[in-house]
Amino acid sequence: MRIMSSRLVLVLLVLAMAVVPLFVSSGYQLFQFTMVVAYALAVLGVNLVTGYNGQISLGHGAFYAIGAYVTAIMMDHWDLPYWSTLPVAAVICAGVGFLLGLPALRLGGLYLALTTLALAAAVPQLLKYDLFEGWTGGVQGISIIKPDAPFGLPLNADQWLYLFSFAVAVVLFISAWNLVNGRIGRALKAIRDQPLAAEAMGIDLAQLKTRTFAASAMYTGIAGSIAAIAVQFVSPDSFASALSITLFVGMVVGGAASISGAVFGALFIQFIPNIADQVSKAAPGAVYGLILIVFMFVAPGGIASLVRKWWPAGGSRARST
Amino acid sequence: MDGLLHQVFSGLATGGIYASVALALVMIYQATHHINFAQGEMAMFSTYIALALINAGLPYWVAFAATLVFSFAMGAIIQRVLLQPLANAPVLALVGVFIGMMLIFNNTAGWIFSYTLKPFPSPFGEGGPMVGGMLSPHELGSTCVTLGVLLSVWAFFRFTRLGLAMRAAAYNPVSSQLVGIPVARMLALGWGLAAAIGAIAGMMVAPVVFLDPNMMAGVLLYAFAGALLGGITNPLGAVIGGFLVGVIENIGGAYIVGTGLKLSLALVIIVAVLVLKPSGLFGKTLASRV
């Protein structure tokens, strides 16, 4: 009974999040919320590999960039519909993630962090590189057009895109929830907490870590696709290594190893820079860094752990996972 | 041929800078198994302090020494205040703190000293090329400084009681504590030394690349690549790795990929090392006891 009611509250909350902005928000606010959805998916991707699996990635911005460019190139060069680009971006990002994870995750420790940091630095340069300019548009980037609502729905482009990305996100969030709360999820956490014991239990560490990394790259790639459609523009400089750091910060502040933490992290990424700007016009990034360090000391579980204390019904259940 | 030799020599000169940063990274890695992602930004910040002191009218070498003292104190204080309390925290918390420090140093430097590129003086004068036209005076001078630093660090760890105590604290903290070595203080000392070494690297690279808050981002990546290439468990290996990466970067940039893709070389080197020889050229494979 209690569990049912808590699930009902969650469903109502999600429905409200989907519908209410359509009626009350302006076009720009809807754009901001669409970006929150994209960031939430990206942060969820980071969270899968870093929060749940304990393998630190500082380069997920690279997958975000790849997803965005796949979408932009498909829409601009081949006039393909926007929705068809998401699965392609997902597959390509998962493939790149798998190939990169193969060498970097064979070993424990911080090798993934180093490799992904180097990847994040390399991607903007690769996107600008002359040889690929025919595809990527070089420093100019690519402009794309925001899709209209299909089937004659009485929604404008902003409203439709918000609903579309929200629906995609709900499906992916439920999948992630199922993943981390099942057998594989337990294996992931075991690898994070006790790699030796996990291996002794028969878990193939390298294999599972690499697959997780591929899945997490896939999530972040889809996020990049959605963001590209929302922004209607991609260019190498929007995917500098600062983006990867931002996603990492969002993951940690939102809450590592928490599905809802991804949403809090996304809200943080989207709205805190404005607030940090007000605190200190000159050094917003320093405020960002300070918040990060304070969280590490005061609430290492992020915003999600703080919310969990106040969320009445699901509290005990959520904590036990 | 002359062109190639020239690239090798100037590669060695920048490689020396990567070697210094790689050494700083490995020192902290050996003692704590942490990789300080803020090492580059700390060095950049120190370099700004040096510039401020020089602009205030101090002679170069006085400013140089004062910067070393400042950086040492900064490193030691960071270790005591931020990292000591997290000694038993999960890796994620520590990486979070390092990334936070990175952001803070980067933005504070931009805020105090502005984001515009600033020229940084070289103590070795401008002058024409030397050593048969292979090296500029600054390249020669900075290579000598780097080698001097590396030698004195080696001598410090090899021949002094303090160095021995620091090695012991890194190798086996519990036993060291039992024989009376103040392990926590040794860690702070190690952080201070690493920060000072980084500061020297910053002051040597700034005349070449100009000073700005993002100056060290690339250097840090190459230093990572160098440390991995040489073996992250071996300080001497990391130093050699740093020099090698400098040469690879210069030759690769000049003949193979062009300057536009130079940073991707760091990724290629890192992946290649992880695929071919994860322990690095001179590192040892660590076996963990179960």
Interface residues (C-beta under 8 A of the other chain):
Chain A: T50 G51 G54 I56 L58 L100 P103 A104 R106 L107 G109 L110 Y111 A113 L114 T115 L117 A118 L119 A121 A122 Q125 L126 K128 Y129 D130 L196 S241 I245 F248 V249 V252 A256 S280 A282 A283 P284 G285 A286 Y288 G289 L290 L292 I293 F295 M296 F297 P300
Chain B: H33 I35 F37 L82 P85 L86 A89 P90 V91 L92 A93 V95 G96 V97 I99 G100 M101 M102 L103 I104 N106 N107 T108 G110 W111 A217 G218 L221 F224 A225 L228 G260 L261 K262 L263 S264 A266 L267 I270 V271 L274 V275 P278 S288 V290
